[in-house]
Amino acid sequence: MLVQDSPVVLINIYAPNKTYEANDFGVAECFKALQTFKNGTSPGNDGLTAEFYHVFWPTLGHLLVDSLNSSFEKGEFASSQKQGILKLIEKKNKDKRYVANWRPISLLNVDVKIASKAITLRFEKVLSDLISA
C-alpha cells in the first residue's frame, strides 16, 4: 500500500532571547545524518539502501542535498519522496491468524530519512533552550 505525505516546511525556532533560523541543508550535515543509519535495513519503494548512499555519497551527495533544498524551497517533496510502503510484520511467536499479532511498518525512501534525521539533529541542538527541566 502506498501513502502520500503532506507538504514539508522548515521552520524558524524561537526560544527566549534566541532565534534559530532554518538554513538550507549542507552536504556535511546530511552525510552526518546518513552515518546514523544501520546497514541492512529495508529500502523504500525506490530500492536505494543506506549502503548505496554511503558508497556513492562522494558522487551523489551534493545532488541529493540540492534536491532536498529545492523541495524545502518549494514546500513540497517530489512525488516519489512522498511515497511510502506500508507492510504488516508478524509478531514473533504469535498466532498469525489474529490481526492483533501483526504490526505495521512504513518503508520510506532513504533520501527522505536523511532529511528527517538532519532536521532531528538540528532540533537536538536547541531542545535544551526550548524545554525547561
VMD Tcl script that builds the backbone (N, CA, C; Angstrom):
set m [mol new atoms 399]
animate dup $m
set s [atomselect $m all]
$s set {name element resname resid chain x y z} {
  {N N MET 1 A 0.836 -1.167 0.000}
  {CA C MET 1 A 0.000 0.000 0.000}
  {C C MET 1 A 0.885 1.236 0.000}
  {N N LEU 2 A 0.657 2.178 -0.896}
  {CA C LEU 2 A 1.418 3.418 -0.948}
  {C C LEU 2 A 0.632 4.523 -0.265}
  {N N VAL 3 A 1.323 5.410 0.426}
  {CA C VAL 3 A 0.680 6.546 1.078}
  {C C VAL 3 A 1.364 7.830 0.646}
  {N N GLN 4 A 0.626 8.919 0.644}
  {CA C GLN 4 A 1.155 10.225 0.285}
  {C C GLN 4 A 1.311 11.063 1.550}
  {N N ASP 5 A 2.397 11.823 1.655}
  {CA C ASP 5 A 2.632 12.714 2.786}
  {C C ASP 5 A 2.095 14.106 2.476}
  {N N SER 6 A 2.012 14.930 3.495}
  {CA C SER 6 A 1.622 16.322 3.329}
  {C C SER 6 A 2.847 17.151 2.955}
  {N N PRO 7 A 2.653 18.415 2.541}
  {CA C PRO 7 A 3.791 19.269 2.191}
  {C C PRO 7 A 4.756 19.423 3.357}
  {N N VAL 8 A 6.004 19.749 3.030}
  {CA C VAL 8 A 7.040 19.897 4.044}
  {C C VAL 8 A 7.448 21.355 4.162}
  {N N VAL 9 A 7.812 21.764 5.350}
  {CA C VAL 9 A 8.311 23.115 5.572}
  {C C VAL 9 A 9.400 23.072 6.630}
  {N N LEU 10 A 10.394 23.929 6.468}
  {CA C LEU 10 A 11.386 24.140 7.513}
  {C C LEU 10 A 10.922 25.359 8.285}
  {N N ILE 11 A 11.038 25.315 9.587}
  {CA C ILE 11 A 10.557 26.425 10.397}
  {C C ILE 11 A 11.694 27.070 11.163}
  {N N ASN 12 A 11.514 28.336 11.449}
  {CA C ASN 12 A 12.427 29.012 12.358}
  {C C ASN 12 A 11.972 28.697 13.770}
  {N N ILE 13 A 12.905 28.538 14.673}
  {CA C ILE 13 A 12.594 28.195 16.057}
  {C C ILE 13 A 12.925 29.394 16.932}
  {N N TYR 14 A 11.991 29.748 17.770}
  {CA C TYR 14 A 12.190 30.881 18.666}
  {C C TYR 14 A 12.215 30.382 20.108}
  {N N ALA 15 A 13.285 30.670 20.795}
  {CA C ALA 15 A 13.412 30.373 22.223}
  {C C ALA 15 A 13.668 31.705 22.914}
  {N N PRO 16 A 13.462 31.775 24.208}
  {CA C PRO 16 A 13.715 33.041 24.907}
  {C C PRO 16 A 15.106 33.590 24.588}
  {N N ASN 17 A 15.141 34.806 24.071}
  {CA C ASN 17 A 16.381 35.528 23.758}
  {C C ASN 17 A 17.228 34.887 22.660}
  {N N LYS 18 A 16.682 33.928 21.925}
  {CA C LYS 18 A 17.437 33.270 20.852}
  {C C LYS 18 A 16.517 32.975 19.683}
  {N N THR 19 A 17.070 32.976 18.478}
  {CA C THR 19 A 16.347 32.569 17.290}
  {C C THR 19 A 17.239 31.617 16.502}
  {N N TYR 20 A 16.679 30.503 16.092}
  {CA C TYR 20 A 17.397 29.531 15.277}
  {C C TYR 20 A 16.731 29.520 13.907}
  {N N GLU 21 A 17.457 29.979 12.904}
  {CA C GLU 21 A 16.874 30.071 11.576}
  {C C GLU 21 A 17.074 28.772 10.814}
  {N N ALA 22 A 16.095 28.482 9.987}
  {CA C ALA 22 A 16.148 27.284 9.162}
  {C C ALA 22 A 16.937 27.599 7.891}
  {N N ASN 23 A 18.171 27.132 7.848}
  {CA C ASN 23 A 19.019 27.328 6.680}
  {C C ASN 23 A 18.915 26.110 5.776}
  {N N ASP 24 A 19.447 26.268 4.562}
  {CA C ASP 24 A 19.498 25.127 3.658}
  {C C ASP 24 A 20.331 24.013 4.281}
  {N N PHE 25 A 20.049 22.787 3.838}
  {CA C PHE 25 A 20.856 21.656 4.260}
  {C C PHE 25 A 22.246 21.769 3.645}
  {N N GLY 26 A 23.233 21.256 4.362}
  {CA C GLY 26 A 24.587 21.179 3.840}
  {C C GLY 26 A 24.943 19.731 3.559}
  {N N VAL 27 A 25.927 19.523 2.708}
  {CA C VAL 27 A 26.356 18.170 2.352}
  {C C VAL 27 A 26.887 17.450 3.595}
  {N N ALA 28 A 27.696 18.138 4.393}
  {CA C ALA 28 A 28.250 17.513 5.600}
  {C C ALA 28 A 27.147 17.180 6.603}
  {N N GLU 29 A 26.174 18.068 6.734}
  {CA C GLU 29 A 25.054 17.840 7.659}
  {C C GLU 29 A 24.255 16.602 7.260}
  {N N CYS 30 A 23.991 16.460 5.981}
  {CA C CYS 30 A 23.221 15.301 5.515}
  {C C CYS 30 A 24.046 14.019 5.594}
  {N N PHE 31 A 25.352 14.115 5.364}
  {CA C PHE 31 A 26.196 12.931 5.496}
  {C C PHE 31 A 26.246 12.473 6.951}
  {N N LYS 32 A 26.286 13.429 7.869}
  {CA C LYS 32 A 26.260 13.087 9.298}
  {C C LYS 32 A 24.964 12.352 9.632}
  {N N ALA 33 A 23.853 12.805 9.059}
  {CA C ALA 33 A 22.569 12.131 9.261}
  {C C ALA 33 A 22.620 10.714 8.700}
  {N N LEU 34 A 23.163 10.563 7.506}
  {CA C LEU 34 A 23.273 9.251 6.861}
  {C C LEU 34 A 24.106 8.289 7.705}
  {N N GLN 35 A 25.151 8.783 8.336}
  {CA C GLN 35 A 26.035 7.921 9.125}
  {C C GLN 35 A 25.336 7.316 10.340}
  {N N THR 36 A 24.185 7.846 10.730}
  {CA C THR 36 A 23.471 7.286 11.878}
  {C C THR 36 A 22.620 6.078 11.507}
  {N N PHE 37 A 22.459 5.798 10.208}
  {CA C PHE 37 A 21.588 4.704 9.777}
  {C C PHE 37 A 22.297 3.361 9.860}
  {N N LYS 38 A 21.529 2.352 10.252}
  {CA C LYS 38 A 22.048 0.983 10.299}
  {C C LYS 38 A 22.110 0.413 8.892}
  {N N ASN 39 A 23.084 -0.444 8.660}
  {CA C ASN 39 A 23.152 -1.172 7.390}
  {C C ASN 39 A 22.193 -2.354 7.444}
  {N N GLY 40 A 21.739 -2.790 6.288}
  {CA C GLY 40 A 20.902 -3.976 6.213}
  {C C GLY 40 A 19.423 -3.733 6.439}
  {N N THR 41 A 19.005 -2.467 6.503}
  {CA C THR 41 A 17.578 -2.195 6.668}
  {C C THR 41 A 16.904 -2.133 5.306}
  {N N SER 42 A 15.606 -2.297 5.294}
  {CA C SER 42 A 14.851 -2.307 4.044}
  {C C SER 42 A 14.773 -0.907 3.450}
  {N N PRO 43 A 14.911 -0.815 2.133}
  {CA C PRO 43 A 14.777 0.488 1.475}
  {C C PRO 43 A 13.307 0.824 1.246}
  {N N GLY 44 A 13.056 2.027 0.802}
  {CA C GLY 44 A 11.702 2.414 0.409}
  {C C GLY 44 A 11.396 1.879 -0.971}
  {N N ASN 45 A 10.396 2.465 -1.617}
  {CA C ASN 45 A 9.973 1.945 -2.919}
  {C C ASN 45 A 10.959 2.252 -4.044}
  {N N ASP 46 A 11.937 3.129 -3.808}
  {CA C ASP 46 A 12.935 3.388 -4.841}
  {C C ASP 46 A 14.042 2.338 -4.851}
  {N N GLY 47 A 14.112 1.505 -3.802}
  {CA C GLY 47 A 15.084 0.423 -3.743}
  {C C GLY 47 A 16.490 0.843 -3.351}
  {N N LEU 48 A 16.705 2.120 -3.071}
  {CA C LEU 48 A 18.042 2.606 -2.725}
  {C C LEU 48 A 18.256 2.499 -1.220}
  {N N THR 49 A 19.278 1.766 -0.835}
  {CA C THR 49 A 19.548 1.493 0.574}
  {C C THR 49 A 20.499 2.541 1.146}
  {N N ALA 50 A 20.630 2.527 2.461}
  {CA C ALA 50 A 21.602 3.400 3.119}
  {C C ALA 50 A 23.019 3.061 2.639}
  {N N GLU 51 A 23.286 1.777 2.420}
  {CA C GLU 51 A 24.609 1.366 1.923}
  {C C GLU 51 A 24.899 1.997 0.562}
  {N N PHE 52 A 23.890 2.060 -0.297}
  {CA C PHE 52 A 24.050 2.704 -1.610}
  {C C PHE 52 A 24.500 4.149 -1.428}
  {N N TYR 53 A 23.799 4.875 -0.548}
  {CA C TYR 53 A 24.146 6.275 -0.334}
  {C C TYR 53 A 25.547 6.422 0.271}
  {N N HIS 54 A 25.946 5.494 1.162}
  {CA C HIS 54 A 27.293 5.533 1.726}
  {C C HIS 54 A 28.343 5.396 0.628}
  {N N VAL 55 A 28.163 4.417 -0.249}
  {CA C VAL 55 A 29.148 4.144 -1.297}
  {C C VAL 55 A 29.219 5.290 -2.305}
  {N N PHE 56 A 28.065 5.822 -2.698}
  {CA C PHE 56 A 28.039 6.818 -3.763}
  {C C PHE 56 A 27.922 8.260 -3.264}
  {N N TRP 57 A 28.062 8.473 -1.955}
  {CA C TRP 57 A 27.933 9.829 -1.416}
  {C C TRP 57 A 28.890 10.832 -2.072}
  {N N PRO 58 A 30.163 10.479 -2.295}
  {CA C PRO 58 A 31.058 11.459 -2.915}
  {C C PRO 58 A 30.564 11.944 -4.284}
  {N N THR 59 A 29.852 11.099 -4.994}
  {CA C THR 59 A 29.345 11.459 -6.313}
  {C C THR 59 A 27.941 12.068 -6.245}
  {N N LEU 60 A 27.082 11.492 -5.414}
  {CA C LEU 60 A 25.670 11.881 -5.410}
  {C C LEU 60 A 25.252 12.793 -4.257}
  {N N GLY 61 A 26.099 12.930 -3.249}
  {CA C GLY 61 A 25.704 13.675 -2.060}
  {C C GLY 61 A 25.222 15.083 -2.351}
  {N N HIS 62 A 25.997 15.820 -3.140}
  {CA C HIS 62 A 25.600 17.209 -3.431}
  {C C HIS 62 A 24.316 17.270 -4.251}
  {N N LEU 63 A 24.088 16.268 -5.100}
  {CA C LEU 63 A 22.848 16.237 -5.891}
  {C C LEU 63 A 21.630 15.987 -4.992}
  {N N LEU 64 A 21.781 15.073 -4.048}
  {CA C LEU 64 A 20.697 14.799 -3.110}
  {C C LEU 64 A 20.396 16.037 -2.266}
  {N N VAL 65 A 21.433 16.684 -1.762}
  {CA C VAL 65 A 21.245 17.873 -0.935}
  {C C VAL 65 A 20.572 18.982 -1.737}
  {N N ASP 66 A 20.979 19.162 -2.977}
  {CA C ASP 66 A 20.313 20.154 -3.845}
  {C C ASP 66 A 18.839 19.816 -4.021}
  {N N SER 67 A 18.546 18.535 -4.193}
  {CA C SER 67 A 17.158 18.094 -4.353}
  {C C SER 67 A 16.349 18.371 -3.088}
  {N N LEU 68 A 16.922 18.060 -1.931}
  {CA C LEU 68 A 16.223 18.296 -0.662}
  {C C LEU 68 A 16.001 19.787 -0.437}
  {N N ASN 69 A 17.019 20.598 -0.712}
  {CA C ASN 69 A 16.869 22.045 -0.538}
  {C C ASN 69 A 15.814 22.608 -1.483}
  {N N SER 70 A 15.782 22.105 -2.703}
  {CA C SER 70 A 14.756 22.533 -3.652}
  {C C SER 70 A 13.363 22.170 -3.149}
  {N N SER 71 A 13.234 20.979 -2.575}
  {CA C SER 71 A 11.943 20.549 -2.030}
  {C C SER 71 A 11.478 21.478 -0.917}
  {N N PHE 72 A 12.399 21.865 -0.047}
  {CA C PHE 72 A 12.024 22.730 1.058}
  {C C PHE 72 A 11.725 24.153 0.584}
  {N N GLU 73 A 12.419 24.600 -0.467}
  {CA C GLU 73 A 12.115 25.923 -1.024}
  {C C GLU 73 A 10.710 25.934 -1.623}
  {N N LYS 74 A 10.339 24.846 -2.287}
  {CA C LYS 74 A 9.013 24.739 -2.907}
  {C C LYS 74 A 7.935 24.385 -1.898}
  {N N GLY 75 A 8.346 23.879 -0.745}
  {CA C GLY 75 A 7.387 23.475 0.281}
  {C C GLY 75 A 6.771 22.123 0.027}
  {N N GLU 76 A 7.408 21.330 -0.816}
  {CA C GLU 76 A 6.857 20.019 -1.137}
  {C C GLU 76 A 7.942 19.104 -1.676}
  {N N PHE 77 A 7.927 17.867 -1.205}
  {CA C PHE 77 A 8.822 16.858 -1.762}
  {C C PHE 77 A 8.362 16.480 -3.162}
  {N N ALA 78 A 9.270 15.867 -3.928}
  {CA C ALA 78 A 8.893 15.280 -5.214}
  {C C ALA 78 A 7.912 14.141 -4.937}
  {N N SER 79 A 7.113 13.783 -5.927}
  {CA C SER 79 A 6.084 12.762 -5.706}
  {C C SER 79 A 6.685 11.441 -5.217}
  {N N SER 80 A 7.840 11.057 -5.726}
  {CA C SER 80 A 8.460 9.802 -5.279}
  {C C SER 80 A 8.926 9.890 -3.832}
  {N N GLN 81 A 9.262 11.095 -3.369}
  {CA C GLN 81 A 9.713 11.271 -1.990}
  {C C GLN 81 A 8.544 11.290 -1.013}
  {N N LYS 82 A 7.346 11.437 -1.512}
  {CA C LYS 82 A 6.158 11.461 -0.644}
  {C C LYS 82 A 5.494 10.096 -0.557}
  {N N GLN 83 A 6.114 9.099 -1.129}
  {CA C GLN 83 A 5.526 7.776 -1.116}
  {C C GLN 83 A 6.226 6.881 -0.095}
  {N N GLY 84 A 5.448 6.011 0.488}
  {CA C GLY 84 A 5.984 5.023 1.406}
  {C C GLY 84 A 5.242 3.718 1.185}
  {N N ILE 85 A 5.781 2.661 1.698}
  {CA C ILE 85 A 5.137 1.354 1.598}
  {C C ILE 85 A 4.744 0.920 2.999}
  {N N LEU 86 A 3.479 0.627 3.197}
  {CA C LEU 86 A 3.020 0.089 4.479}
  {C C LEU 86 A 3.029 -1.427 4.383}
  {N N LYS 87 A 3.618 -2.058 5.367}
  {CA C LYS 87 A 3.739 -3.502 5.362}
  {C C LYS 87 A 3.390 -4.019 6.746}
  {N N LEU 88 A 2.734 -5.157 6.786}
  {CA C LEU 88 A 2.440 -5.798 8.062}
  {C C LEU 88 A 3.501 -6.853 8.342}
  {N N ILE 89 A 4.014 -6.811 9.553}
  {CA C ILE 89 A 5.029 -7.766 10.004}
  {C C ILE 89 A 4.438 -8.559 11.160}
  {N N GLU 90 A 4.591 -9.870 11.107}
  {CA C GLU 90 A 4.036 -10.684 12.199}
  {C C GLU 90 A 4.894 -10.561 13.450}
  {N N LYS 91 A 4.241 -10.564 14.593}
  {CA C LYS 91 A 4.951 -10.568 15.869}
  {C C LYS 91 A 5.488 -11.972 16.105}
  {N N LYS 92 A 6.676 -12.064 16.646}
  {CA C LYS 92 A 7.316 -13.364 16.865}
  {C C LYS 92 A 6.534 -14.193 17.873}
  {N N ASN 93 A 6.463 -15.487 17.576}
  {CA C ASN 93 A 5.840 -16.470 18.469}
  {C C ASN 93 A 4.379 -16.158 18.784}
  {N N LYS 94 A 3.696 -15.538 17.824}
  {CA C LYS 94 A 2.274 -15.228 17.997}
  {C C LYS 94 A 1.479 -15.892 16.880}
  {N N ASP 95 A 0.216 -16.144 17.142}
  {CA C ASP 95 A -0.671 -16.774 16.166}
  {C C ASP 95 A -0.972 -15.792 15.027}
  {N N LYS 96 A -0.550 -16.147 13.811}
  {CA C LYS 96 A -0.695 -15.275 12.649}
  {C C LYS 96 A -2.149 -15.044 12.244}
  {N N ARG 97 A -3.047 -15.846 12.743}
  {CA C ARG 97 A -4.448 -15.732 12.334}
  {C C ARG 97 A -5.142 -14.510 12.931}
  {N N TYR 98 A -4.532 -13.883 13.939}
  {CA C TYR 98 A -5.163 -12.750 14.614}
  {C C TYR 98 A -4.483 -11.438 14.224}
  {N N VAL 99 A -5.278 -10.464 13.843}
  {CA C VAL 99 A -4.762 -9.164 13.421}
  {C C VAL 99 A -3.918 -8.512 14.516}
  {N N ALA 100 A -4.283 -8.700 15.765}
  {CA C ALA 100 A -3.549 -8.101 16.882}
  {C C ALA 100 A -2.108 -8.605 16.955}
  {N N ASN 101 A -1.804 -9.697 16.271}
  {CA C ASN 101 A -0.468 -10.265 16.304}
  {C C ASN 101 A 0.394 -9.824 15.118}
  {N N TRP 102 A -0.037 -8.769 14.465}
  {CA C TRP 102 A 0.716 -8.171 13.372}
  {C C TRP 102 A 0.964 -6.707 13.706}
  {N N ARG 103 A 2.066 -6.166 13.211}
  {CA C ARG 103 A 2.332 -4.747 13.426}
  {C C ARG 103 A 2.681 -4.098 12.092}
  {N N PRO 104 A 2.212 -2.882 11.898}
  {CA C PRO 104 A 2.515 -2.200 10.638}
  {C C PRO 104 A 3.876 -1.505 10.700}
  {N N ILE 105 A 4.564 -1.485 9.595}
  {CA C ILE 105 A 5.769 -0.663 9.464}
  {C C ILE 105 A 5.622 0.141 8.181}
  {N N SER 106 A 6.306 1.250 8.136}
  {CA C SER 106 A 6.288 2.101 6.954}
  {C C SER 106 A 7.694 2.152 6.389}
  {N N LEU 107 A 7.836 1.767 5.143}
  {CA C LEU 107 A 9.137 1.795 4.477}
  {C C LEU 107 A 9.221 3.098 3.681}
  {N N LEU 108 A 10.082 3.992 4.133}
  {CA C LEU 108 A 10.265 5.281 3.466}
  {C C LEU 108 A 11.595 5.282 2.733}
  {N N ASN 109 A 11.680 6.089 1.685}
  {CA C ASN 109 A 12.917 6.196 0.927}
  {C C ASN 109 A 14.010 6.812 1.798}
  {N N VAL 110 A 15.241 6.357 1.618}
  {CA C VAL 110 A 16.360 6.802 2.438}
  {C C VAL 110 A 16.610 8.300 2.266}
  {N N ASP 111 A 16.367 8.855 1.085}
  {CA C ASP 111 A 16.598 10.291 0.905}
  {C C ASP 111 A 15.715 11.115 1.839}
  {N N VAL 112 A 14.488 10.693 2.035}
  {CA C VAL 112 A 13.585 11.382 2.955}
  {C C VAL 112 A 14.025 11.161 4.395}
  {N N LYS 113 A 14.519 9.965 4.687}
  {CA C LYS 113 A 15.022 9.684 6.038}
  {C C LYS 113 A 16.232 10.565 6.350}
  {N N ILE 114 A 17.065 10.830 5.351}
  {CA C ILE 114 A 18.228 11.696 5.552}
  {C C ILE 114 A 17.760 13.100 5.928}
  {N N ALA 115 A 16.774 13.623 5.201}
  {CA C ALA 115 A 16.234 14.957 5.509}
  {C C ALA 115 A 15.634 14.979 6.905}
  {N N SER 116 A 14.863 13.952 7.221}
  {CA C SER 116 A 14.219 13.875 8.527}
  {C C SER 116 A 15.249 13.821 9.654}
  {N N LYS 117 A 16.287 13.037 9.469}
  {CA C LYS 117 A 17.325 12.906 10.504}
  {C C LYS 117 A 18.119 14.205 10.633}
  {N N ALA 118 A 18.380 14.874 9.524}
  {CA C ALA 118 A 19.106 16.151 9.584}
  {C C ALA 118 A 18.299 17.176 10.387}
  {N N ILE 119 A 16.984 17.191 10.199}
  {CA C ILE 119 A 16.123 18.086 10.977}
  {C C ILE 119 A 16.150 17.688 12.448}
  {N N THR 120 A 16.095 16.391 12.717}
  {CA C THR 120 A 16.150 15.899 14.095}
  {C C THR 120 A 17.449 16.336 14.773}
  {N N LEU 121 A 18.564 16.218 14.062}
  {CA C LEU 121 A 19.849 16.625 14.630}
  {C C LEU 121 A 19.869 18.123 14.914}
  {N N ARG 122 A 19.191 18.908 14.083}
  {CA C ARG 122 A 19.084 20.347 14.351}
  {C C ARG 122 A 18.292 20.589 15.635}
  {N N PHE 123 A 17.196 19.871 15.787}
  {CA C PHE 123 A 16.381 20.033 16.990}
  {C C PHE 123 A 17.150 19.640 18.243}
  {N N GLU 124 A 17.961 18.598 18.159}
  {CA C GLU 124 A 18.727 18.159 19.327}
  {C C GLU 124 A 19.622 19.269 19.859}
  {N N LYS 125 A 20.107 20.138 18.974}
  {CA C LYS 125 A 20.984 21.235 19.384}
  {C C LYS 125 A 20.244 22.305 20.187}
  {N N VAL 126 A 18.931 22.434 19.958}
  {CA C VAL 126 A 18.205 23.553 20.560}
  {C C VAL 126 A 17.170 23.139 21.597}
  {N N LEU 127 A 16.933 21.858 21.753}
  {CA C LEU 127 A 15.877 21.410 22.675}
  {C C LEU 127 A 16.091 21.909 24.105}
  {N N SER 128 A 17.315 21.943 24.559}
  {CA C SER 128 A 17.550 22.399 25.935}
  {C C SER 128 A 17.166 23.865 26.106}
  {N N ASP 129 A 17.239 24.645 25.022}
  {CA C ASP 129 A 16.811 26.053 25.093}
  {C C ASP 129 A 15.300 26.192 25.031}
  {N N LEU 130 A 14.629 25.182 24.493}
  {CA C LEU 130 A 13.178 25.252 24.322}
  {C C LEU 130 A 12.404 24.620 25.468}
  {N N ILE 131 A 13.032 23.648 26.127}
  {CA C ILE 131 A 12.350 22.896 27.174}
  {C C ILE 131 A 13.077 23.124 28.493}
  {N N SER 132 A 12.358 23.579 29.481}
  {CA C SER 132 A 12.989 23.753 30.792}
  {C C SER 132 A 12.707 22.521 31.651}
  {N N ALA 133 A 13.649 22.186 32.475}
  {CA C ALA 133 A 13.523 20.984 33.304}
  {C C ALA 133 A 12.577 21.200 34.456}
}
mol reanalyze $m
mol bondsrecalc $m
mol representation Tube
mol addrep $m
